[in-house]
Amino acid sequence: MDSDIRIAIVDHHPLCREGLKCMVIGTRLVVVAEGGTVDDARHILKHVRPDILLIDINLLDSTSLLTEMTAWPRARTRIVGLT
């Protein structure tokens, strides 16, 4: 059996986060964390370590977060930018 894919959702619009969570119901994708700020994303990446991070690229400072991540050793999280 295939293992679940752990995802985290970071978007400042709660309705968008809820919509994305509804979209993955019944799939191998499991939402393990969510947040609304870049600081939330940093915390999630460092402590939860999801397989995929869905992040609103319009969040302030999201570009610096992505740049920062490239320097992290063993960063295994895939990033998907949402517009």
Secondary structure, 3 states (H helix, E strand, C coil): CCCCEEEEEECCCHHHHHHHHHHCCCCCEEEEEEECCHHHHHHHHHHHCCCEEEEECCCCCHHHHHHHHHCCCCCCCEEEEEC
